[in-house]
């Protein structure tokens, strides 16, 4: 019955029916325990952990991932161990315990480097950059974000490039390096356009507009806001009223030169 449960769980998860997916994966875990197949049990526990994490049940997700990790360490699957370590780190970030995430991330980094898993490394360096930025460690944050960008380029991860350029730009903006922030936000915007991600493009343009306002550079700031409002209107984004009001205020206080 384990395979049937897993199939049903995947269908429920695809539909976004997390409670039903969780119940199906719990049954799959029970079946795999009875069969004694540790590899299948590890997979079912990992999927159950993922569903619990999506549902906000971080404690149960952590319990699942820890058991998965114990099985993977026994099997000495370095690649799988690294991904589970990242999952555990992400849980601590989600639970507001970033200081507990770092050891998991660093161990995963040590495992992933020799494996040349650039996609996973890109995500991991990004996460490390986010943690350094939260603590206003700007040099460390920018170093990790740049490492993430290098990895994203190797595998052609457009989404990774867009998101990491956005966060690198925000780190520069928060640290007062406005010209560097501007360059990053423009790069991020280009990647969001390639992805056809209007919400992502609008979000990064808001940051770019804020950068131009701080530079007292009125013309590009207004162009950004006009583009944002256009995206809001066309794609029915929820920020339309707020962005329209900001555009009107900017037109009033920073007239075109």
C-alpha positions in Angstrom: 0.0 0.0 0.0 3.0 2.3 0.4 3.2 3.1 -3.3 -0.5 3.9 -3.4 -0.2 6.2 -0.4 2.8 8.0 -2.0 0.9 8.4 -5.3 -2.1 9.9 -3.5 0.2 12.1 -1.4 1.8 13.6 -4.6 -1.6 14.3 -6.1 -2.8 16.0 -2.9 0.4 18.0 -2.7 0.1 19.1 -6.4 -3.5 20.3 -5.6 -2.3 22.2 -2.5 -4.3 19.9 -0.2 -1.6 19.8 2.5 -3.7 18.1 5.2 -4.6 15.2 2.9 -1.0 15.0 1.6 0.3 14.8 5.2 -2.1 12.0 6.1 -1.1 10.0 3.0 2.7 10.4 3.7 2.2 9.5 7.3 0.6 6.2 6.2 3.4 5.7 3.7 5.9 6.2 6.5 4.1 3.6 8.6 4.1 1.1 5.7 7.8 1.7 5.0 8.6 1.1 8.7 6.9 -2.3 8.5 8.7 -3.2 5.3 12.1 -2.4 6.8 13.2 -0.6 3.6 15.3 2.2 5.1 15.8 4.0 1.7 12.1 4.1 1.1 11.5 5.2 4.7 14.0 8.0 4.3 12.2 9.2 1.2 8.8 9.1 2.8 10.0 10.8 5.9 11.6 13.5 3.8 8.4 14.2 1.9 6.4 14.2 5.1 8.9 16.7 6.6 8.5 18.9 3.5 4.7 18.9 3.8 4.9 19.7 7.5 7.3 22.6 6.8 4.8 23.9 4.2 2.0 23.6 6.7 3.9 25.5 9.3 4.4 22.5 11.6 8.1 23.1 12.0 8.5 20.8 15.1 7.2 17.7 13.3 9.2 18.7 10.2 12.4 18.8 12.2 11.6 15.4 13.8 11.2 13.9 10.3 14.4 15.5 8.9 16.4 14.4 11.9 15.4 10.8 11.4 16.1 11.1 7.7 19.5 12.5 8.5 20.3 9.5 10.8 19.3 7.1 8.0 21.4 9.0 5.4 24.4 9.1 7.6 24.2 5.3 8.0 24.0 4.9 4.2 26.8 7.5 3.8 24.9 9.4 1.0 26.7 12.6 1.1 24.6 14.4 -1.4 21.3 13.5 0.4 22.9 14.4 3.8 23.7 17.9 2.5 20.2 18.5 1.3 18.7 17.4 4.6 21.1 19.6 6.5 19.9 22.6 4.3 16.3 21.6 5.1 17.1 21.7 8.8 18.8 25.0 8.5 15.9 26.4 6.6 13.5 25.3 9.4 15.5 27.2 12.0 15.4 30.3 9.8 11.6 29.9 9.5 11.3 29.4 13.2 13.2 32.6 13.9 16.3 30.8 15.2 18.9 31.9 12.6 21.9 31.3 14.9 21.0 27.5 14.9 20.8 27.4 11.1 24.4 28.3 10.5 26.1 25.1 11.6 23.8 23.0 9.4 24.5 25.3 6.4 28.3 25.2 7.0 28.3 21.4 7.2 26.2 21.2 4.0 28.7 23.5 2.3 31.6 21.2 3.2 29.7 18.3 1.6 28.5 20.1 -1.5 31.7 21.7 -2.6 33.5 18.4 -3.6 30.2 17.3 -5.3 30.2 20.4 -7.5 26.4 20.7 -7.0 26.3 24.3 -8.2 22.5 24.6 -8.0 22.4 23.6 -4.4 25.5 25.6 -3.6 23.9 28.7 -5.1 20.9 28.4 -2.9 23.1 27.7 0.1 25.4 30.7 -0.4 22.3 32.8 -0.9 20.9 31.6 2.5 24.2 32.3 4.2 24.2 35.8 2.6 20.7 36.4 3.9 21.8 35.5 7.4 24.9 37.8 7.3 22.7 40.6 6.0 20.2 40.2 8.9 23.1 40.9 11.2 24.4 43.8 9.1 27.6 42.0 8.3 27.8 43.6 4.9 31.2 42.4 3.7 30.3 38.8 4.5 26.9 39.1 3.1 28.1 40.5 -0.2 30.8 37.9 -0.5 28.2 35.0 0.0 25.8 36.6 -2.5 28.5 36.9 -5.1 29.4 33.3 -4.6 25.8 32.4 -5.1 25.7 34.4 -8.3 28.8 32.5 -9.6 27.0 29.2 -8.9 23.7 30.3 -10.5 25.6 31.3 -13.6 27.2 27.9 -13.9 23.8 26.2 -14.1 21.9 29.0 -15.8 19.5 29.5 -12.9 17.6 32.6 -13.9 15.4 32.6 -10.9 18.4 32.3 -8.6 20.2 35.2 -10.4 17.1 37.4 -10.1 16.5 36.7 -6.4 20.2 36.9 -5.4 20.8 40.1 -7.4 17.8 41.6 -5.5 19.1 40.6 -2.1 22.7 41.8 -3.0 21.2 45.1 -4.1 19.2 45.4 -0.8 22.4 44.7 1.2 24.1 47.5 -0.7 21.1 49.8 -0.3 20.9 49.1 3.5 24.7 49.7 3.8 24.5 53.0 1.9 26.4 51.8 -1.3 23.7 53.3 -3.6 25.5 53.0 -6.9 26.2 49.3 -6.4 22.6 48.8 -5.2 21.3 50.5 -8.4 23.4 48.1 -10.6 22.2 45.0 -8.8 18.5 46.0 -9.0 18.8 46.7 -12.7 20.4 43.3 -13.2 17.7 41.7 -11.1 15.0 43.4 -13.1 16.4 42.1 -16.4 16.3 38.5 -15.0 12.7 38.9 -13.7 11.7 40.1 -17.2 13.3 37.0 -18.8 11.4 34.9 -16.4 8.1 36.7 -17.1 7.8 37.3 -13.4 5.8 40.6 -13.1 5.5 40.5 -9.4 9.3 40.0 -9.0 10.0 42.8 -11.4 7.7 45.2 -9.6 9.2 44.3 -6.3 12.8 45.0 -7.4 11.7 48.2 -9.2 10.3 49.5 -5.9 13.7 49.0 -4.4 15.3 50.7 -7.4 12.9 53.6 -7.2 13.8 54.0 -3.5 17.5 54.0 -4.4 16.9 56.8 -7.0 14.9 58.8 -4.4 17.8 58.6 -1.9 20.1 59.7 -4.7 17.7 62.6 -5.4 17.6 61.4 -9.0 14.0 62.3 -10.0 13.7 61.2 -13.6 14.6 57.5 -13.2 12.7 57.3 -10.0 9.5 58.4 -11.7 10.1 56.0 -14.6 10.4 53.2 -12.2 7.2 54.1 -10.5 5.4 54.5 -13.8 6.6 51.0 -14.8 5.5 49.5 -11.5 2.0 51.0 -11.7 1.8 49.7 -15.3 2.7 46.2 -14.0 0.3 46.5 -11.1 -2.6 47.4 -13.4 -1.8 44.8 -16.1 -1.2 41.9 -13.8 -3.7 43.0 -11.1 -1.0 43.1 -8.4 -2.3 43.9 -4.9 0.1 46.9 -4.5 -1.6 49.0 -7.1 -3.3 51.6 -4.8 -0.1 52.0 -2.7 2.1 52.4 -5.7 -0.3 54.8 -7.5 -0.3 57.0 -4.3 3.5 56.9 -4.2 3.8 57.9 -7.8 1.5 60.8 -7.3 3.5 61.9 -4.2 6.7 61.6 -6.1 5.4 63.7 -9.0 4.3 66.4 -6.6 7.5 66.6 -4.5 10.1 65.7 -7.1 8.9 67.3 -10.4 10.5 66.4 -13.7 13.6 68.5 -14.4 
